[in-house]
Amino acid sequence: MNDSAKRQKLIKWFFIISFIGIGIYLLVFNFFQSKYISSNSYNKRLRNENADIIRGDIRDRNGVILASSKVYKNTIQRNYAYGRHFSHVIGYSGKALGSTGIEALYNQELSSANTIETIKSKAKGERIKGNTVKLTLDKILQTYSSELLKGKKGAIVALNPKTGEILALISKPDYNPSNVTENWSNLIEDKNSPLLNRAIDGIYPPGSIFKVITLSAALNNNLEKYEIACNGKINIGGYEIKDSNDKGHGQISLNKAFTLSCNSYFVSLGLKLGNNTMFNEATKYKFNKGIQGDIKSKVSSFTKKKDDKSLAQQSIGQGDVLITPIHAAAIAAIIANDGVLVSPYIVSEITNMDEKLIKSFKAKTGEKIINKDKAEIIKDMMVDVIQSGTGKSARIRGVSVAGKTGTAENPHGKPHSWFIGFAPSENPQIAIAVIVENGGSGGSIAAPIANKVMKKALVNIKK
């Protein structure tokens, strides 16, 4: 083959590969990124509202109006009926600052209407109402959960483990979405970051709630009979890790170690499993990948390292392990749902001004994370945590609750308080994650909050 033919062949393959690359990028953009890019609050197109359409309502699962618009002195005003309780979920919408939350993600749907009705309204010189977005959230549970976390920093995520419906999503501190423009300078300068949606974008060391993952790895690698002699602390190459009460548990098995949240046992177990096994198990539970859903969240991380000290820390949810509250709730939901993850979602349907259905969103086919028999073993151990272990504060009279507490070491202050769980354990209707920043003990701070939210949900949520 002469030089000219070679050059022609190289040019041909260059254009073929370039064309394929552009095609793949366009597919990825349109199917996975376009919705989130178009809904970004920095997108100026969001600020150019259709003057002929009154922005549609946002409602809860039972039809309660959460956000609506009205015309006042020829201007459209947005009203948030429950203010701070829904500030991070619904977000805000305005010409000056753009939109966030559901207001941004479903901006196009809220600010558009049936084509024929739009044409008629223009001909008459009238304004018509945009489409309505209905959420999976329950107003009563959301406001109740919001009050429970009032005055604290942290998040609560509650969802239906069988369907993926998000029932409550709380982030504190919050803000008043009705006067964001006037208070913008104060909000962005506030050291407590009230604009941050901690439920989906807050990323924290999980502490002992991560032991669910280490436990799962043990079961998948036939280490359910592994035992150690615990004396209250374990030394890894000169680095000492203690149990919470500094007292030894003696000869201890997997079930008892999980119930009592024994650090020494789970460090030893993690080292026995090895970094590759732990990394693979974490990845299976969506660390470093992210959970799919209609709201985008930060990706939880588990770093692959070779030294024993790092692995020891990670095995008990410390070191470089980080997790979002919505991911923590999803892990609880996986165990509740027999090892299957149904991606969390928050919008159930879109209807027009006449309340006719435009689009309905249902749970996607679940993804099997672990075998049902292994999930059942973990579920039973999580029940033991509530009955006789560190999660007694989450007990509900007459209801079998499953859970795991966590007290996550924090280099910037007091430990973070964690709880994940679900109820009833035999037929789960709600899975939950609670984090209280700098709250201290998970069993004494996060667990009682989760207890109240679960009780409220079991009584209030309509199936």
N, C-alpha and C positions, 0 to 999 in steps of 0.2 A: 504493500500500500504506500503510495507516494505521500509527500508532505501535505499537498493540497487536500487530498482525500482525508487524511488524518485530521486536518484542521476543520474540515466540513463536518466530520463525525463528532468532534469535540463540541463544535458550536451547536449541532443538532441536539446532543445530549444535555448541553447547558440549558437550552430553552425548554426541553422536555422536563428536566428536573425543576427548573424555575416555575414552570406552569403548574406542575403537581404541587409544589410547595405553596404557591399562592392559593391554589384550590383548597388545600388542607386548612390553611389559615382562615380563609373565608368561611369554611364549614364550621370550624371551631368558634370563630367570632360570632356567627349568626346563631348557633345553637347553644353556646355556653357563656358568651361574654357580652353580647349586645344588650341584653336586658339590664345588666348591672352598670354598663358604661352609660347607657342612655338615661339611667336613673340617678347617676352621680350628681350630687348637689352642685358641683362645679360646672355642670353642663348648662350653658346659658339658654339652650332651647327650652329647658324646663320653666324658664321665667317668662316666656312668651305665651301667656294663657290665651285661649280662645275667648274673645270678648263676647261671643254670641252664646256661650254655654256656661251655665252655673255649675261649678265643680260638684261632682256627685258625692253621695254619702259614703262613709265607711261605717259598717255595722258589726256587731258581735255575732256569735253563732245563733243567737236567739232573735236577731233582728233589732236589737237595741242600738240606736244611733249614737255613734262615738264621735264622729266628725261630720259636719254639714256646712253648707254655705247659704248665705242670705244676701239679698241686695239691699244696701243701705245708702241712700243719697247717690244712687247710680253707680256705686262701687260694690264689688263683691267682697263680703267679709267671711272669713273661715272661722267656724266656731268649734271648739274642742270641748265636748260636754263633760268629760271627766279629767280634763287637764293633765296634771302631772302623772296620774296613774297609767296613762298610755303614751306618755311623751316619747319614749324611745321606740316603741313599736310603730305607732302611727307616724311619728315625726312631725314635721311642720311643712307648710307650703306658703311661699310668698315671692313676690317679684324681686325683692331686694336680695334675698339670700338663697333663692332656689328652694329645693325640697329635699327631705330626708325620709327614711323609713318607708312605710307603705305609701305615703304621699308621693314619694319619688319613684318607687319600684312600679307602681301602678298609675303613674301620672297620665299616661296616654289613655287608659281606660276611664279614669275619673274625669278627664277633660274632653271626652268625646261622647257622641250620642248617635242614634240611628240616623243614617244619611238622609232618608226621606223627611224625618222630623226636623233635621237641621235645616234642610232647604226650605221647608214650610216656615220655620221660625224666622229665617232671614227675610223671606218674602213679606211676612207680617211685621217685621221689625221687633220681634219678641225674643227673649232669651229662653232657652230650654235647659232642663237639668241633665247633667252628665250621668254616666253609668254609676251604679252602686257596687262597691267592693265589700263582700261579706267575709268576715274573718272566722277562724276556728276558735278564737279566744272567747272566754266566758267573762262577761263584764263583772259579775259578782265575785268570781274567783280572782280576777285580775286586781280589782280594787281592794279586796280583802288581803291578798298577798302583798300588795303595795304598802298597805298600812303596817303589816307585820315587819317590814324591813325599813320603815320610816326612821330616820335619824342614823341609819347605818350605811356603810358602803358594802356593796355586794350585788348579788343577783339571785333570782329564783326562776327556774324553768320547769314547767309542768306540762306533760304531754300524755296523750293516749298511746300506750306502747303498741297496741294492735293496729291502729290506723295511722299513726304519725301526726295526728292533729295536735298542734300546740294549744294548750288550754290557758296557760298564763305565761307571760314573759316579762320579768321585772328587772329593772336596773336602777340602782341607787348610788349616789344622789341623782336626782332628776331635774327637770326644769319645766317652766310653764310655756307650752307651745304657742300660746296666744300672744305673748309679748317678747318673742325671741329677738325681733329686730331692735326693739328699744333696749334690751338687756345684752345685746351681742358682745360688747366689750367686756362686761363683767363675766359672762359665761365662758369666753375663750381664755380669760386670764385666771379663772378660778382654779386653784391648785387641786381641787377635788374632782376635776374633770366631769362636770355634770352632763356634758354632751356625749360622753363615751357610753355606748351601749355595752355595758359589761357582760350582759347575758350572751352576746354573740361575738364581741370583739375584745372582751377582757380575757387575758390569758394568764393562768396561775399554775404554780406547782400543785399537783393534786393531793400530795400526801398519801395517806393510807387508803383513800378510795381507789388508788391505782392497784392495790393488792388484789382487786377483782381480776385484773389482767394477769398478774403473777400467778394467782390461783388457777386461772384458766389454762395458762401454759403448763402448770404442774399436772393438771388433769389430762391434758392432751399429750403429755410425755410420760404417763404412767408413774407419776411420783406421788400419788395420793396417800401412800403409806410412809412417806418420808417423815422421819422424826429427828429432833435434836434435843440436847440438854441445854435449856436456857438458864443463864445466870443473871439476866437483866441487861447484858451488854454484849457486844461482839466487836472484836478488833480486826480490822482489815488493813494489814500493812502499816500499822501505827496509827490508823484512823479509827476512832472509836464511835460506835453508834449505840445509843442507849434505848432501852424501852421507856415508855412514858412515865412509869412509876419507879424506875430504877430497881425494881425487884424482879428476881428470876421467876420463871414459870415452871422450872423443873423440866422433866421429860415431857415434851409437848409434840402433838401431832398436828396435821394440817388443819383439821376442823377446829380444834381448840385454839390454834394460833390465829386463825382468821377471826374467830369469835372475839378473842381478847386483843386482836390487832398487835400481835407480837412482832416487833421489829427484828429481833435477833433471828427468829425463825425465817422470816421472809427475805432477809439479807442472805442467809445461808442457802435458802431455796433458789434465789435468783442467781447466786454464784454457781450453784450446781447445774442450773439450766443453761447458763452461758449467755453471752451477749447476743449471738446470732438467733438463738431461740427466743429470747426476750424481745429482740427487735422485730422479729417476724410476727410474734403474737400481738405486739402493740400495733403493728401495721395492719394486721387483720382486723383490729378494732378501730381502724380508721385514723390512727395517728399518722402524721406526715401525709395524709391523703385528703382528709376533710369529709364531712358528712354531706351528702347531697340533699338539697331541699330548695324551697322557693325563696329563702332568705340566705344571703351569703354570710358566712362567719369566718373568723380567723381559723387557721389550721393548727390543731394541736400537734405537739412535736415530741418525738423520742429519738435522741441522738445515739447513733451507733458508735460506741467507744470500746476500746479493748482492755483498759485497766480495770482492776477489781474494785477500786474505790468508787469509780463512776458507776459501775454496774450495781454495786451494793446500794448506792444512793437511789438509783433509778428503780430498783426492785421494790422500794417502798415509796415511790412517787416523789422523790426529792432529786436534787441535782439538776440535770438538764431537761427533765420531763416537764412539759407545760400542757395545760388543757383549758378549753373554754367551758363555761357552764352548760351551754347547749349540748356540747359533746358529752359531758359528764351525764346529763340526763338521758342521752341516747344510749350510753353504755348500760345504765340501769334498765332502759327499755329493752335492750337486746336480751338481757337475762330474763326479764319479765315475759318476753314474747318467745320463749322457747329457743333462744339462740338466733332469732331472726331480727334484722334491723329494717324497720320501715322508716324511710327518710322523713324527718320532721317537716311539716309544712304549715302555713299560717293563713292562706287565703283559700276559702272553700268554693266561692262562686262569684261570677260577675252577672249583674242583672241590669236591664235598661230602666228608663224612667217609669215604665209601666209595670215594673217588677217581673218582666219576662226574662227567662234565663238565656244568657248569651254564652256563658262558658262555665263548666263545672270542673272542679279540681278534686280528684279522689286520691286515695293512697296508692302509691306505686307498688308493684310487686316487691315483696320483701327480699332482702339479701341474707342468705344464711351465713352467719359468722362462726358459730360453733354448733356442734351436734346437740340435739334436744336433751339427750341423757346427761351431757356435761352441764348444760344450762340448768337442769333440774337439781344437780348436785350443788351448784353455786347458789341457786335459789334457796335451797334448804339451809345452807350455811349462812346466808344473809338473814334468814328468819331467826337462826340461833343468835346472831348479833343483836337482834332486837329483844329476844326473849331473855338472854342471859349474858350478853356481852356489853360492848361499849355504846350500843344504840338504844338503851332502855327508854330514853326520853322520847323516842318516836313511837312508842306503843299506843295502839288504839284499842279501847275496850271492845271486845267482840269481833275484832278484825285482825287477821293474821298479816303482819307487816314484814317486809323484807328490806334490809338496808345495810349500809356500810358508812361508818363515820371516818372522818379524816381531820388531822391536825397538821397542817402543812407548814413546815419551817419557812420563815420569810426573812431574808437578809435585811429588810428595811424596817423591821419592827416586830410586833407580836405575831404569832402564827395565824394563818388563815383557818377559819372554821368551815368544815365541809360536811355535807351529808348527801348521799344518793340512796334512792330506794324506790319501792313501789308497793301498791296495795290494791285489793286483797292479794295475798301471795298466790292463792290457788286460782284466781281469775282476775288478773290485774286490770284495773280501770285507769290508773294514773301512775306514771313514773315521774320522779322528781329529782332535781339537783338544787341544793342550796349552798351558797357560799357567803360567808360574812368576812370581809377583809379585816385582818387583825382582830378577829373575834376570839381566838384562843381555842379551846377544846371543841371539837366537832360534836361530841356527845352531849355537851351542856349548852351549846349555843345554836348550832345549825339544826340539830336533830329536833328540838322542840318546835322550831319554826316549821320544819317539814311536816311534823305531826299535825299541826293546825291546818296547813294547806291541804294535806291529804284528806283529813276529816271533812273539811269544807267541800272538797271536790266530790267525795263519795256521796254526800248528801245532795249537792246542788246540781252537778252536771247531768244534763239530759243526754241519754245515749242516742 
